[in-house]
Amino acid sequence: MAVSWFRICYYSSMMRKDHLATGEIYHIYNRSIADYIIFNNDAEFIRMLELIKYYRIENNIKFSAFLELNLVQTEGFNNAIDIISKDKEELVQIIAYCLMPTHIHLILKQLKENGISDYMRKVLDGYTRYFNTLHNRKGPLWENRFKNVLVSSEEQFPHLTRYIHLNPVTANLIKKPEDWAFSSYKEYLSKINHPICQFGDILNIESHIYRKFVNDQISYQKELAKIKKLLFD
């Protein structure tokens, strides 16, 4: 298990050099410039989650224009997305996510050629425009385009989701992963009305078993984080 965690941490720190293949699953990661805090409050976290959900579908309507549609005002954000998504092609399947104050983690399956690249460009650019306008700021927000690692085996997948969902606990932002509102952990526990993720075809595990699987690793992951910090400081 320690080897698996180390492989995830090592490869997720590498720049993308390979072609992203349709049908494959990737751990996608990006960090703000100089660890700048890019999510300062619930509204900013929620804006990123809305972008993550919206741009999953291929369409030509900008997010700002979508928010102004009467459909959104009458049906609500989630129902409006469901309506406009009918008969439209998906770029990616969102499997898991975690937003942290300075960085984001996503697990994505590419459903269309260049789907992940197109999707991430729209999401990252969309949030940069929103953040810069809100804070009267100019210039890039992200350290680079994004990094990725191929999830090459089914055995890796549950360990990777656990690693991602424990990020806020490891960073001492919360004590329990379910206390973090900006990850997909509660979706894995079947405790959310409008899920973003689709993972049932990849991870077949009951919610109470997954909860134990995650919680059993909390102390171990915190210790690994301390070791990693000592090695790289």
Backbone hydrogen bonds, N-H to C=O, Kabsch-Sander energy under -0.5 kcal/mol:
donor,donor_aa,acceptor,acceptor_aa,energy
5,W,1,M,-2.3
6,F,2,A,-2.4
7,R,3,V,-2.5
8,I,4,S,-2.0
9,C,5,W,-2.4
10,Y,6,F,-2.8
11,Y,7,R,-2.6
12,S,8,I,-2.2
13,S,10,Y,-1.0
14,M,11,Y,-1.5
16,R,146,F,-0.5
21,A,19,H,-0.6
23,G,110,Q,-3.3
24,E,21,A,-1.7
26,Y,108,L,-3.1
27,H,149,V,-2.9
28,I,26,Y,-0.7
28,I,106,L,-3.5
29,Y,147,K,-2.4
30,N,104,I,-1.7
32,S,102,T,-2.8
33,I,141,L,-2.1
35,D,32,S,-1.5
36,Y,33,I,-1.8
38,I,36,Y,-0.6
38,I,101,P,-2.3
39,F,101,P,-1.3
45,F,41,N,-1.9
46,I,42,D,-2.9
47,R,43,A,-2.0
48,M,44,E,-1.7
49,L,45,F,-2.2
50,E,46,I,-2.4
51,L,47,R,-2.1
52,I,48,M,-2.6
53,K,49,L,-2.0
54,Y,50,E,-2.8
55,Y,51,L,-2.3
56,R,53,K,-0.7
57,I,54,Y,-1.3
58,E,89,E,-3.0
59,N,57,I,-0.6
62,K,60,N,-0.6
66,F,62,K,-2.4
67,L,63,F,-2.2
68,E,64,S,-0.7
68,E,65,A,-0.6
69,L,66,F,-1.5
72,V,69,L,-0.6
73,Q,69,L,-1.4
74,T,70,N,-2.4
75,E,71,L,-2.8
76,G,72,V,-1.6
80,A,76,G,-2.2
81,I,77,F,-2.1
82,D,78,N,-2.0
83,I,79,N,-2.0
84,I,80,A,-2.4
85,S,81,I,-1.5
86,K,82,D,-0.5
86,K,83,I,-0.9
88,K,85,S,-2.1
91,L,56,R,-2.9
92,V,56,R,-0.9
93,Q,109,K,-2.3
94,I,92,V,-0.5
95,I,93,Q,-0.6
95,I,107,I,-3.0
96,A,107,I,-1.2
98,C,105,H,-2.2
99,L,182,F,-2.8
100,M,103,H,-3.1
104,I,30,N,-2.5
105,H,98,C,-2.5
106,L,28,I,-2.6
107,I,96,A,-2.7
108,L,26,Y,-2.6
108,L,106,L,-0.5
109,K,93,Q,-2.3
110,Q,24,E,-2.2
110,Q,108,L,-0.5
111,L,91,L,-2.3
112,K,91,L,-1.0
115,G,112,K,-2.8
118,D,114,N,-2.6
119,Y,115,G,-2.6
120,M,116,I,-3.0
121,R,117,S,-2.1
122,K,118,D,-2.0
123,V,119,Y,-2.4
124,L,120,M,-2.8
125,D,121,R,-2.3
126,G,122,K,-2.2
127,Y,123,V,-2.2
128,T,124,L,-2.1
129,R,125,D,-2.4
130,Y,126,G,-1.9
131,F,127,Y,-3.0
132,N,128,T,-2.8
133,T,129,R,-2.1
134,L,130,Y,-2.3
135,H,131,F,-2.3
136,N,133,T,-0.8
137,R,132,N,-2.9
143,E,31,R,-3.5
147,K,29,Y,-3.0
148,N,14,M,-0.5
149,V,27,H,-1.6
151,V,25,I,-2.8
152,S,150,L,-1.2
156,Q,153,S,-0.7
157,F,153,S,-0.8
159,H,155,E,-0.6
160,L,156,Q,-2.3
161,T,157,F,-2.4
162,R,158,P,-2.0
163,Y,159,H,-2.4
164,I,160,L,-2.4
165,H,161,T,-2.7
166,L,162,R,-1.7
167,N,164,I,-1.3
170,T,166,L,-2.9
171,A,167,N,-2.0
172,N,169,V,-1.7
173,L,168,P,-2.6
174,I,168,P,-1.0
179,D,176,K,-2.0
180,W,177,P,-1.5
181,A,179,D,-0.6
183,S,180,W,-0.5
184,S,97,Y,-2.2
187,E,184,S,-0.5
188,Y,184,S,-1.6
189,L,185,Y,-0.9
190,S,187,E,-1.3
191,K,186,K,-2.9
198,Q,94,I,-3.0
202,I,199,F,-1.9
203,L,199,F,-3.1
204,N,202,I,-0.6
205,I,203,L,-0.9
210,Y,206,E,-2.4
211,R,207,S,-2.4
212,K,208,H,-1.6
213,F,209,I,-2.4
214,V,210,Y,-2.2
215,N,211,R,-2.9
216,D,212,K,-2.3
217,Q,214,V,-1.6
218,I,215,N,-1.2
221,Q,217,Q,-2.8
222,K,218,I,-2.0
223,E,219,S,-2.0
224,L,220,Y,-2.2
225,A,221,Q,-2.1
226,K,222,K,-1.8
227,I,223,E,-2.2
228,K,224,L,-2.7
229,K,225,A,-2.1
230,L,226,K,-2.1
231,L,227,I,-2.1
232,F,228,K,-1.8
233,D,229,K,-1.8
